[in-house]
Amino acid sequence: MLQEPQHSLGVLDLARWLAGPARIGLTPVEIVAGCCERLVAAGVPLYRVRVGQRLANPLIGAWGVIWVRGSGAEEYTVPRTILATGSYTGSPFERVVKTRTQFRRSLRDLDAAHDHPVLVELAAAGSADYLAIPIAYGDGSVQGASFTTDRMQGFSPREVAFIEELSPFLAAALEPAAMRRSAESLLRTYLGDGPATRVMAGAIRRGDWIEIEAAVLLTDLRGYTALSEQLPPDQLLDHLGRYLELVVGAVQSEGGDVLKFVGDGVLSIFPVGEGGRPEAVGGALRALEAALTRTDPVGDLHFIGCLHVGSVTYGNIGSPDRLDFTVVGPTVNLVSRLEMVAKSTSKVAVCSREVAALLPAEAASAFGTFALRGVPDVQTVFQLRGLGEHTLNPL
């Protein structure tokens, strides 16, 4: 049963705020900041607070909020790879999550040979006492929250009890936001930023689509079929992973959306915005150049890039019980045919007439006309040269 402490603001008042207004209308950063400020107003001498959330995401292991007295609160993320290192293994947070019990340690008499480095770092930054508590969510998962004070005598028993009693209410406030964040993170990981934004905005039914203009970029590994027959699975996946990391990183850095992996092919779009086609094509060209010229530690990645710009149908397609968010239409079809031309002619980067029209003459040169399957007219195909070195021509 909650007991009213001898503070200017009681546990009940803070609990009501967390379970009510904070849960309904505030962001995680605002929730943690508001909770910390209210605890300080209640007489709890907080110095630093961290609330961590494990994330169901293959790339990001956790996220959370850090609050420091006098500096406010800010959000942070932790790559999944960090969770397998000493930064997390053996830490108070790991202990709290695994045991579902609190962890308390004075930071005034630490032994660097035995105490976890995070405690040593907190002590060096001015904290004198450390308390970590479990935050249990309704789905059975356990998160963690840590509290430090710079008061030399540390937290009093009453202050520790005050903080511990808030655990279920802090969970009630943060869990809805954490679930939304987890769902959003998964959508962005598997769909890309643009499609994830549309799905979260309600574009979830088959046939929900819009017509947009976009530069469409398709990259493809050379010799992948032969490699798949020669390399063992682990080496093949490593090879594919290095290639995808180069391409995806380059596309995202230029504001593009990676929509689909088709074997060794990567389909990306750069929607046409206020800057028109030149801006979209420019982003795609810079991304392609970055991917093609970025240093690979092994040096055995060889791939091609194909670029076209035009109208695409952007949205949900599929069966009633299995949907995909992608782009379709003649523009996408032409890009896939350009890929076949590039492979058959040993070209590294090719584009359509529409893209070449936006470039200076020296940036793209025609090297042949081709009858492309599924494309009505014979197409002139251009080889891209000096990617990213030229200013695009206005329409």
N, C-alpha and C positions, 0 to 999 in steps of 0.2 A: 504493500500500500504506500502510495506517495506521501511523504512527510514534508510539511512546510518548513524549510530551513530558516535560520535566523539571518536572512539576507534581505536587501531592499527589494529584490525581485525573487519570487519563489519558484520552485520546480514546477508547480502547477501552472503558473502563468506562462512559463517558457514552453511547457509541454503543450498547452492549448495553442500557442502561436505556431509551434512546429507542425502539429497535426491539422491545423486549420489554415490560416492565411498563407503560411510558408509553403505547405504542400500543394496548395491550389494554384498560387500565382507567381512563385519565385523560381529563379534558376538555381542550380546547385551552388554556384558562387555566392549568390545572394542569401541562400539558406544558411550556408556555413558562416558567412560574414555576420549575418543577423544573429545567429545563435551565439557566436563568440562575443559579440558586442553586448548581448544581454547577459551572458555569463560574467563578463567583466563588470557590468553594472550591478550584478548581484553580489559582487565582492570576490569572485574567483579570480586569482591573479594570473590569468593566462598570459603566456608569452608567444607560443607558437602552437598551431593546431593543424593537423593534416587528416583529411578524410579520404581514404583510398577505396576504389571500386574495381574489382576484377571485371574484365570485359570479355564477352563472348565474341572474340574477333581473332582471326588467324595471324594478324599483324601487330595489333596493339594489345598488350597484355593487361593493362590497367589504366585507369584515369582517376583523377581526383581533384581535390581543392586544398590549397595550402593558405592558411591565414597567419599573418604575423602582426603582432600589435604595433600600431603606428604605420603599417604599410598596406593593410587591407588584405583582400583575398584574391587569388588567381588560380586558374585551372592548369593542370599539367597532365601529360600522358606518359606512359611507360611502354616502350617497345616490348613485345613478347619475349625477345631474346634476353632481356635484362632479368626476367623472372627465373632464368636458369643459372644466374650468376650469384656470386656472394653478396651482391647488393640486396638481394631478397632472401636467398637461402640462409636460414638461421637467424633472420631478423625478427625483431619483436612483432612486426606485422604478420609474418608467416606463422609465428607461434600462436598469436591471437586467433588467426583464421582457422588454424588446424585444431586447436584445443577448445575454441569457443569460450575462452576465459580471459580475464584481464591480465595485463602484465604491468608491473610497477617496478621502477628502478630509480634510485637516487643517482644523479649524475655527478655527484661531488666526490665519489671515491671509486671511479672506474678503473678497471685494469684493461689496458689496450690489448693485452695478450688473450683475454678471455671474453670481454664484452664486445658486442657487435659494433663494427665501425660506425653505424648510423648513430649510436648512442654517444660515441666519442666525438663525432662531428657536432652533434647537438650541444654537447657540453662546451666544446670550443667556441660555439656561436653564442654562448651566454646562458643556456638553459641549466637549471639546477635540479630539476625533478621531472620524471617522465611517467606518464600513464597512458596505456593503450587499452582500448575496450573493443569487444566484438559488436558489430552492428548486424543483426540477423534480419534477413529479408523473408518475405512470404513464400518465395520459391525454394526455401531451404538453404540458400547460399549465405555465407557469412562474409561481411566486409570488415574493415577496420578503421578505427579513428584513434589518433594519438594526440595527447595534450601535454604541453610542457609549461613550466613556470620558471621565471628567473629569480623568484624569491628564494633566498638562501636556505630557509627552513623547509622549502618544498610545499607541497599541497597538504592541507590538514585532512584528517579523516572525514570531516563533514564535507569538505570540498570534493574529495574523491567520491563520496556517496552521492553528492549532488550530480556530478558528471555521469556516474554509472546509471543513475535513475533515468537519465535522459535518453539512454540508448534506444529503447523501442520507439520513442517519439522522433528521434533523429532518423531512424530507419523509415518511419512512416512518411516523413517529409522527403527523404531522398530517393526512396525506392521507385516512385513513378518516374522521376527524372532519369534515374539510372536505367530503367527498362526502356524508356524512349531513346536514350543515348545508345544503348546496346543494339536496339533494332536499327537505328539510323546508321550506326557504324557498320553493321553487317550489310545493309543495303548499299552503302557507298563502296564497300569492299568488293561486293560481287556484281553490282550494276554500274558503278561509276557515279560521279557527283550529280550530273544532270539527270539521268534516269531516277536516281534515288530521291532527288528533290521532287520530281514529278509524282513518283509513287507515294511519297509521304504526304503530298498535297491532295491525294485522292485518286490519281490515275491508275486504278487497280483492276479495271474491268477489261475483258477482251474487247478490242475495238476502240479503246480510248487512245486516240492518236491525234497528232497535229502535223501539219505540213510546215517544214522549216527549210531554210537555206543553210547549207553547211559545206565546209571543205571536208572531204572524206579521205582519210589516209589508211592505206592497207600495207602492212609490212609482212614479210614472209621469209623464213630461213631458206637458204640454198642448201640443197643436198640433205634435207631432213629425212626423207624416206630412206636413203642409203644409210644415214647415221643410225636410224632406228633399227636397222637390220644388223649393224655392226657393233653397236655399243650395248653393254649391259644396262638394265633399267635405271640403276642409280646414276650412272654416268650420263645417260640420255636425259634424265630429268634435271641433272645439274646443268647440262648444256642448255636445255630449254629454259631453265630458270634464269640463267645469266642473261640470255637474250631478252626474255620478257622484262627483266629488271631494267635493262638499258632502255627499251622502247617505252615502257609504261612511265618510267621516271621522266623521260624527255617529253612525252605527251602531256603529262600532268603539269610539268613546270611551265608549259606554254598555255595552260588553261583549257586543254582539250579533254575530252571524255573517252576513256577506253571502254568500248561497249561490249566487245566480245573477243574471246580466244577461240579460234577454230583450228585445233591442232597446233601448228606452228605459226598460224596467221593471227595478226592482231588488227582488229578493226576499230578505228578511232574517228571521232568527229570533232570539228571545230566550228560551232554554230556561228553563223553570220550575225553580227550585232550592229551597233551604231557605226562602226568603222567599215561596214560593208564587206564585200567579198575580198578586197585586198587585205584587210586585217586578218580575216579568217585563214586565208591562204598563207599569209605571212607567218602566222603561228604554226601552221602545219609544217611549213618548210623549215622553220627554225628547229622544231621538234625532230624532224627527220634528219637534219644535219647533225644535231646533237647526238642522236642515237648512233648514226653512222660513224661519227668521229670520236665518240667517247672511248677512252682506253678500256680494253677488256684485259684482265690479268692473264688470261690464257692465250688470247689472240687468235682464237679459232672460230669466231663468230662472223659469219658472212650472210648478209640478208639484203633484201631488196625493199624498195619503197615505191608505192604508186599513189598518185594524188589526182583527185578530180573535185570539182565544186559544182553544186547545183541543188535542186530541190530534192528533199528526202521525206519519206513518211516515217515519223518518229513516234513510237508508242508501243502498246501491247499487242502481241500477236500470239497465236497458239490455240490450244484446245481448251474446252471449258475448265479442265482441272490441271492444266500445265501451261503457264504463260512465260513469255520472254519479252523483255523490253529492249528493242533494237531499232535499227533503221532499215528500211527496204525501199525499193524503187529503182528506176533506170540509172540514177546516179551511182548507187551501190553496185548495180550490175556491171556498169562500165568499169568501175575500179577493179572489180574481180577479173575482168577481161584484160585490163592493163597488166595485171600481175602475170598472166600467161605470156603476154608479149615480152615483158621484162625477163622472164626466165628463159624464153626461147631465143632471145637475142643477147643474153649475157649483160644486159644493162643493170646498173645498180639502182638508179632512181629515174622514174618516168612519170609523165603527167599528160593530161588531156589538153586539147586545143584551148578549152576555157581557162585552164590554169596558165598556160603559156601566154595567153593574151594579156595577163596581168603583170607579166615579167618583162624586163628589158630583153632585147634580142639576144644578148650574149649569155643570158641566164638559162635559156632553154632552146634547144635546136631540134628541128624535126629530123627524124631518121627513117621514116617510112610510113606508108599507109597500110591499114590492115582491115580486113573484113572480120569483125569480132562476132562470135556466136551470141545471138540474142540481142545484138545491137543493130538497129535498122540500117544505118548508113555506114559507109566506109569511113574509118577514123584515122586522122593523122596523129601519130604518137610522137611525143617530144621527150628528149633526154634532158634531165635537169643537170645543170652545171653550177658550181660555185654557190651551193645552197646557203642562204642567209646573208650573202654579200651584196645583194642588190635591193634597191628600193622598188616597191611594187608600183606599177602604173595605175593611175585612177581609172575607174570605169568611164 
